[in-house]
Amino acid sequence: MSLSIPAFHVSDISKVDGFGDVFIASRKDAVASGVFSVRLSVHFDPALDPYPAGTLSIKADLSDGARGAFSATSVELINSYGKHNPTVCLTGRCNGDASGAGKGLRYWVLIADNQPGSDVKAGDVVGFAIHDNTGARVAYGTGPLKSGAFTVMPK
């Protein structure tokens, strides 16, 4: 029997809000539209919040992965950084309605707000990965927004 000490995760002051759709042409086929959508509102301020909190949902309709909806059941880590293109990373647990998605799902999301303070948000980029409790990849995707907008507010 081996001992494994998990990494200590510390969130920092962060806030991210928004929604967006990403189209990936190479992930479109006869049954998948090649689009994934992310909608979220997540925040953490250690002076006010005991833990990161908020909502996150991902809808994936991409080839080479499970197609369906995934909803966060926890936000275990949120970190953000950057001034000119604020970027946020989140991770936690989620549930999914995709067939064959497995159990014990975990998500990872990265969002880059490439045009902070601007009404034009076409340059934002979002990526996600979902894995099951065995470490098998369930769904993934990364690309620029086709529609929508994200606002990332780092510390």
N, C-alpha and C positions, 0 to 999 in steps of 0.2 A: 504494500500500500504506500502510495506516495502522498506527500503533502504539497498542496499548491495554495499559495497565499494570493488572493485576488488583488489586482491593482486598486489603489485608492483613488476614487474619482471625486474631484472637487469642481463644482460648477462655479462660474463667475457671473457677475452682474450682466444680464442679457435680456433682450426682448426681441421677438420676431413675430410679425403678423403678415398675413396675406394669403393669396391663393394663386394658382397658376397651372396652365396646361403646357406640356412639353410634347412635341411631335418628333419622333425619331424614325426617319424613312427606312432605315435598315432593320427596324423592329416591327415593320408592318408586313402582314402576309394575308392569306385568304381568310383567316379567322380573327386576326388581331388588327386593331386600327392604328397601332404604332404610337398611341398617346398614353401618357400618364399624367395624373393630376395630383397636386398637393394642396391642402388647405390646412392652415395652422394659426394658432395664437398661443404662444408659449412665453413664459417670463420667469425670471429668477432674480431676486435681490435679497442677499443674505440678511440684510437689516430688517426685512419685512416678511420673507418667506422661509419656512423651515426647509422646504425642498422645491425644486423646479416644478412648475405646474402649468397646465393649459391643455389644449386639444390639438390633435394632429390626425389627419386622415389622408390616406393615399389610395388612389384608384389606379390600378395598372391594367392596361389592355395592350400588352406588348408580347411579341413572340419571344421564345427562349426564356419563359418564366411563367409562374402562376398568374392567371388573369383574375382580378377581383378587387374587392375593397379591403383595406387594412386600417384599423383604428388603434391608436395608442391607448394602452391601459396604464402606462406610466411614462414619465419623463425622468430618467435617471441621471442624465448629464446634459448640460447645455453650456457651451463655451462660444464666445464670440470675440472677434478681433478685427482691427482694420479701421482706417479713417476714410480712405478714398473709395474703397469698395468693401464695406463691412461684410463680414462672412460669419456665419453661425454654423455650428455642428451640434447635433442632438442625437441622443441614443436612448433607448428604453425598450419596453415590452409592448407587444401589440397582439391583437386578434385579427384573423382574416377569414373571409368567407370563400376564398378561392378553393376549388377542389384540389386535393393533394397538397395543400399548403403545410401540412404537418401540424405539430403542436410546439408549444414553448417558443413562439415567434419573438424575434428581437429585430428592431429596426435601427438604421443609421441614416441620418439625413444631413446634407450639406447644402446651404443656400448662400449664394454670393449676390449681394445687392450692388450691382455695378453702376447704378446711377442714383445714389442717395440724394434726397431733396428734389428730385426731378419728377415731373409728371410722366415722363417717358420711361417705362420700365422694361423695354424690349431686351435690354442687355443682361437682365438677371439670369442666373444659372442655378439649376437645382439638380441634385443627385440623391439617390436613395438606394439602399440595399436592405433586404429582409432575409434573415436566416432562421432555420428552425433549431430545435434543441440539440440536434446532432451536428450542427454547423453547416448543414447543406443549404445552398443558396435557394431561395424560394422565388424572389423577384428582385429586379434591379433596373436602374436606368439613370442616365445623366444627360442633360442637354439644356439649351437656352429656351427661355419661355416663348411660347407661341402667342399666349394671351395671359393676362393677369399681371399681378405685381406683388412684390415682397418688400417689406421694410425691416431692416436689421438694425437694431440699436445696441451696439456694444457698450461696455463699461466706460 
